[in-house]
Amino acid sequence: MTRTVPSTPYSGQKPGTSGLRKKVKVFQQDNYAENFVQAVFDVVERTPGSTLVLGGDGRYHNRTVIQQTIRI
């Protein structure tokens, strides 16, 4: 099932490693993490038979964003 969630870009949101260096409060904004993840997915080349590895450093909010990413 596909669900479309209307959203708008956030100022300063960049889909690169510098975009990950934000405070947790920033990532907790409505749709912020989802926008970031979707932007990365939009540019990743999909290769048949490839595997996406998802992880983090285990700090606060890590589990939440991983679950959001899996749902996307």
Secondary structure, DSSP 8 states (H G I E B T S, - for coil): ----------TT--SSHHHH-S-HHHHTSTTHHHHHHHHHHHHS---TT----------TTHHHHHHHHHH-
